[in-house]
Amino acid sequence: DRVAEKSPLPPEEISRLLAECRGQPQPRTSRKKCLDPTEEEIRLIHDDLNRRVKSCDTFDLALNLLLKTSCRTGIRPCELLHARVVGRMLLVLNGKHSHGRAPGATRRISLERMPKPLLDATALLLQVMKQLSKKLGSIERVCRILAERLARICRRLGLVRISLYSLRHVAIATWKRAGLDPI
């Protein structure tokens, strides 16, 4: 508030500029919200992260692992905290179960065909997300930071903003093309 009082800009202009810096998405029609990232866009983001990743930055590691695994597992970002890998199975506490919109409290995602390095990356992602959530107090805060980093990468690469949740859509679209049952 003190900054706003001393600033020559009106408060609404300050809010607009801050939102722009944070990468807040522009309002979009439902058709644009349904557009999923392409494999090429995911690869470009992944390559950019690999070039820029700092070995000590846990958020960059988490985002990199999320890009590698979520396009295959279809896990919702909010489900990462309570998921676990058991053998070659990913057990997920279903994010929509509490609202009665899911066929069960948990779902099992087979990782039988997943290469061992990707299986290990999935287990590491879950571990990193739990550590970050504990450190920051919630999975929501972690996801907001990851989403902001992803938005900055998209902006830098000239891509349409991709959300963390849209990585799930890539997995679902792949499953549909493979003829898998929606459930």
N, C-alpha and C positions, 0 to 999 in steps of 0.2 A: 504494500500500500504506500509506503514512503517513497518508493521508486516512482510509482505512478503519480504521486503528488508533485514530484520535482521534474517529471518528464514533460517535454513540450508536446508529446503525443497524447491524444485522448485514450482513456482506458480500453475502449473497444478496439482501437488500432493496436495497442500493445498486446491485447489478447489474440488478435488475428495474427500478428507477427510471431508470437510465441507458438501458436498452433502450427503455423507454417514451418517453424524451426523443428518442431517435434514430429513433423511428418504426418499430421492428422490427415486422413483420407478425405478427399472431396466427396460430397454426397453423390451416390451413384444409383442408377436405376437397378431394379432387381435383375435385369438381363446382364448388366455388367458385373454384378456381384457373383453371378454364376459362372463367369469365365474362370477356368482353372489355368494354373501355370502350365506351360509346356515343358517337356523334358529338356529342351534347349535352354529355357529360362532357368530351370533348376540347376543345370550344369554350369551356366554362366555365374550364378550366385555362388555355387559351390567352389568354382575356380577362383572367384574373387576372394572368398573367405580363406581359401588355402594360401593365396598370395599374401594376404594381410594378417593372417592369424598370428597371435603372439602366444608363445608357449605357456605363459602364465595366466592368460585370460580365459577364465572358466566359462564366461558367457559366449565367447566365440567358439569354444569347444562344444558347448551345448547346442548352439545354432548349427554348427557343422554336422554334429551327430543327428540332430533333428532332420536336417535336409536329407541325410543319407538314409535314415530309417523310416520316417513317417510316410514317405511316398510308397512304402511297401507294407507297413503295418496298418496304416489307416487310423492310428490312435489319435484321439482328440488331445490338444495340448493340456486341457484341464484334467485329463485322465492319467497323465504321466506320473503324478505323485503316488498313486495307489496301484500302479501296474507292477507286475513282476514277471520275470522269465523263469519258467520251471522246465528244465530240459529243453525241448524244442517247441515249447508252447508259451505264448504270451498271454497271461491272465490279466484281464482289465476289469476294474470296477466300472461298470457302464455309467457314463456321465449323464445319460438321460433316464436312468432307471427311477430316480427319485420323483420324476414328473409323470411316471407311468407311460412313457413313450418308447420304452425299450422292452424287448422280449424277455429280459432277465436282469438280475442284479449284476451279473458278471458275464463276460464273453471270453471265449477262448479263440485266440488267433494262432493258427498253426504256423510254425516257423521251420517246418520240415525241409522245405526246398530252399531256405535261405542259406547262402554261403556262410561258413563259420565266421569270417571277419565281420559280416553284417550282423550276425547273431550277437557277437561280442560287442559290437557298436551299440546295439539295442540295449543290452544289459548295462553298458557304461552310461548311456544316455539316462536311463532310469536312475542310476546311482548319482550322476551329476545333478539331475533335476531335484532329487531329494535333498542333496547337500545345499543347493542354492535356495530352495524353498525354506529350509531350516534357517539358513543365514538371513534371508530377507523377510521371513515370517509368513509367506504365502506363495502358492504356485501362481496366483494371479499377478503378483508383482514381478515374478520371474518372467512370466509370459509377456507382460507389458514391455519389459526391457528387451527381450528377444525380438518382439514385434517391431520395436523402434529401430533396433539394429538392422533387421531385415528391410524395413522401409528405407533406411539410409542407403543400404546397398542397392536396392531397386532404383532409387533416385540417381545414385552415382552411375549405374549402368544404363539408365534411360529406359527402364522397364516400368510397366504398370505395377503399382504397389501390390505385393503378394502378401497375404496374411498367413500366419502360422496354420490356421485352420484349413486353408486351401490346400495344404500338403495332404491332408486327409482326402480331399476330393480327388487328387491325382491317384491315390491308392484305389479308391472306390471305382473310378473310371476304368482303371486297369483291370480290376476284378470283373467289372461288367463286360469288358471286351473279351475276357477269358471265359465268359459264360457261367460264372459262379452265381450261386443263389444269393439274392440280396441280404437275406438274414445271415 
